[in-house]
Amino acid sequence: MKKNITPTQQEVRLGDGEMIVSKTDLTGRITYANRTFMRISNFAERDLLGVQHNVVRHPDMPRGVYRFMWETLKSGQEFFGLVKNMTSEGHFYWVFANVTPDLDASGRAMGYFSVRRPPPAHAVRAAIPLYEAMLRLEREVGPATAPDASMAMLKKTIADLNTTYDRFVLDLYGQKAG
């Protein structure tokens, strides 16, 4: 279970070349966490396995981003995103996340595989104002409609930029979508 953790202003950073790797079942319960994940998040393996991946969700992350992620994954597509997570003691860390459906031999999703890398500072600076606007909207509309409202805001922002979400995020990361 996720404890009531109070966020701090202390940042924890992934080292260059470090990657956080995890796997979940179809409902988002963690089935594998690599040592980097455990070290950065400061959760022991026993506190991660079988627990919802949102155990590391930082309250600064709009629920609409996760609604969009689940919509993308359930359509069979991979998801890229900039994510602010929280450690067991309330510190924060930013990651560039790539979440992919984990398919069995017949092509059916069995769960999800996620690799998170250190994001460039310029990408985090670009994401923060959008996430803050999404969070303001979520507070205005209330918890029942917050995820859908902020996901709609995200989709409109991307459409207004005349791009796709993947291209937007990958360009922020410094790559070009293929």
N, C-alpha and C positions, 0 to 999 in steps of 0.2 A: 504494500500500500504506500501511496505517496504521502509523506509526512507534510505537515504544515511548515514549510520552509520560508523564511523571510529573505527576500532578495537583498544582496549587498551590492555595492558599487565596485567590487573587486573583480577584475577580469583574469581569466585563466586562458592561456593561449596554447594552441597546438604548435609543436615545433615544425619547422620546414620539413616537408616530406612525410610527416606523421599522418596517419589515417585512422579514423575511428571506423570500425566495422561492426555491424550487428545484423542479426536476422530476427524476423518475427514470424508468428503464424498469421493467418488471414485476419485475425481480429486485432493485431498490433501488439500481442504479448511477446516479449523478448524470449527467443530460444537460443541465441548466441550473442556474446559480447566479447570483443577482443580486449586485450590487456590495456591498450591505449584508451578505450572507452571507460574502462574501470578506473584508470588512473586520473583521467581528466575530470570525469564526473564525480569521483571520490565515492563511488558505490562499489561494494563488494559484489562478486558474482552472485552470491546467494540472494542479494537484495535486488538484482536485476532480472534473473531468469524467472520466467513466468509472470512478470509484471508488465503492465502496459508501458509502451515506449514513452508515453507522455510523462513518465516519472521525471524526465529531464526538461519538460516544457517550461520555458520562462514566461512569466506573466506579461512581458513586453511583446510576446509573439501574438499577432492577431489570430483568432480562431479561424477566420476565413482562409488563411494560408493553408491550414491543415484540412479544411473542407475541400479546397481546391486540390491538395495533394491526394486525398482519398478518391476524389472524382477521377483524377488522372490515372491513378493506379488501378482502380476498378474497371477502367476502360482498357486495361492491358498495356498502358504506356508507362514509360519511366518518368520520374519526376526529378527536376532539378530545383534547388531553392537555397536561399540564404536563410539560415536559421540561428536564432539566439536561444541557447540552452542554458540550464541552470544546474549547478553541482549540488551535491547533498548538503553543503553548508551555505548555499544561497549565492555563491559566486556565479558569474556568467562566462560563457564562451560562445563565440560565433563560429559557424561552420558553413562550408559550401557542401550541401547534401545532394547525393544522387541516390534515389530509391528506385529499385527495380523489382518487378514481380519475379518471384522465384518459381520457375515452371517445372512440372514433372515431365516425364518422357512423352506424354501425350499432349503437352502444351497447356495443361491446366495449372492455374496458380495454386501453389502450396503455402505461400507466405511471401515475405518481402525481404530483400537484401539491400542493405544501405551502407554506403561508403561516404564518409564525411572528411573533407580536407580543410586546411586553413584557407579562409577567404582573403582576397586582397582588401586592404583597408579602404580603398576607394569604393569597392562594391558594398561594404557595410555602410559607409557614409551615404551612399545612394539609396539603400534600402530603408534606412531609419525613418526619413520623413514619410514615406509611403506607409510603413507599418504604424507610425504614430497616427496618421490620418485614419487608417483602418480601425485602430483601437478606439479613437474618438467616436467613430461611427458606431462601433459595437456597443459602447457605453450609452450612446443616444437611443439606439433602437431597443436595447434590452437583451437579456440572455437568450430568449426563445428564438429570435430572428438574427442575432448577431453574426453567426458564421455565414449565413447566406447573404446578408447585407454586405459584409466586408469582402466576401468572395466576389460579389457583383461589382464592388468598387475596384477590386484588383483587376478583374476582367475588363472593365471600362477603361481603366488607366492604360492597360496594355493595348487595347484597341485604339485609344486616342493617340498612342505612339506609333500606330500603324505597323505593329509587329506581333509576334507570337510570344507567349510567356517563356517558352524555352529559349528563343532567340534573345529576349530581354535579359534573362538570368545569365545565360552563357556569355553574352556580350559584357555584362557587368563583371563576370569572372575573368574575362579576357580571352575568351575563345569565341570562335564563330560556330554557330549551329550548322550542321551539315545538312 
